[in-house]
Amino acid sequence: MATPSSSMLPARVTELASGTYVLDVHGFSSLRKQHCGADGFVVSPTFTVAGLDWAVRYHPEGDAHEENGYVAVFVVLVTKDAAAWAHVDFRLLNQTTDKTVSFFMEKDTILFDSGSEDLSTWGTGELATKSFLEGSPYVAGDCLKIECVLDVCRDRLTFDDPPPSGPPIQYPADEPGDITFKIAGETFTAHVSVLAARAPGLVNRKTTTPATVIIDNEAIPAAAFGALLHFAYTDTLPVVSGLDGAGHKAMMRDVLLAAERYGMGRLRAICERAMCKSLDAVTAADTLAMADQHGFDELRQRCAEFMASPDNYYLVARSLGHGRLSPSLRREVWTKYHENYCSRYGPPHSDINQDHLG
């Protein structure tokens, strides 16, 4: 975050740090969750990538309340009060060819935040079925070898898709900016030529320079505006130190709204996708209302799906945000929930209570 009366141009983008950890699952064929203690999984020793401690968790019966025939694997950021962006690839070692095969990876970078239960862990509850693995070359001597490949960066977010806005823009350190933005006592300096190309809603090429623009803090908080400028120059988003999981989610929401306002389509897509992956019962209803209001279709659909899950519905219904939803949105979510409930458990014996629909 910029300090009052400071000149802020986005910092240099640092390189990724990479690391690989191999988890040996011995006794694969007989291992069950009851053998793994109260948590139902085994966890690796910690290993270090980018100066942070990580661990791999293996669930022999999937990450579900009931066995579903799959094995599950997750990577956890262990270092306390830390945040980082990481690309994760889970691979299995073919013990006949001694080559690894990717079984689950995310093409986008993932936010890890050890201060948030939701954001400290990432992985899949369905890495592969046990029936597939048994007798396959991935298991030898009753041992399954899972390789976790991490590419970690502590100060940026990169995405492969949608296409980049362009290469990072490098300005000589002695070339001053020609436009200044002031938000709640903080000052940000930038270049009109960059913003006209990357954030056309902020300026245009006919803007008279030098210029000073006052921005209402209610329109976009200073921290989010700094992240927006950083993206305009580097095509990456920074991790902002000092924010917990809720803080990162709130800033992502602010940046999403600003990206829509200022015509930054790629940034909008990135933020919308990131928010789709970090929903929780506390914020889902408010996020749905925001997405519906501003036409964020992908986020709106994901919120509705999350809220309509039988695992989540009544948790969300107790949130303050649910009470603020319009009757039409509450009805839409309830209808989807009822369909999902019947699909999973069959028709209910009596009408599901609809008092919360308002």
ABEGO torsion letter per residue (X at the ends): XBBBGBBBBBBBBBBBBBBBBBBBBBGAAABBAAAAEAAGBBBBBBBBBGGBBBBBBBBAAEBBABBAGBBBBBBBBABBGBBBBBBBBBBBBBAAAGBBBBABBBABBBBBBAABAAAABBEBABABBAAAABGBAABBGGBBBBBBBBBBBAABBBBAOBBBAEBBBBBBAABBBABBBBBGGBBBBBBAAAAAAABAAABBAABBOBBBBBBBAAABBAAAAAAAAAAAAAGBBBBBBGBBAAAAAAAAAAAAAAAAAAGBAAAAAAAAAAAAAABBAAAAAAAAAAAAAAGBAAAAAAAAAAAABAAAAAAAAABAAAAABBAAAAAAAAAAAAAAAAAAAEBBABBBBAAAAX
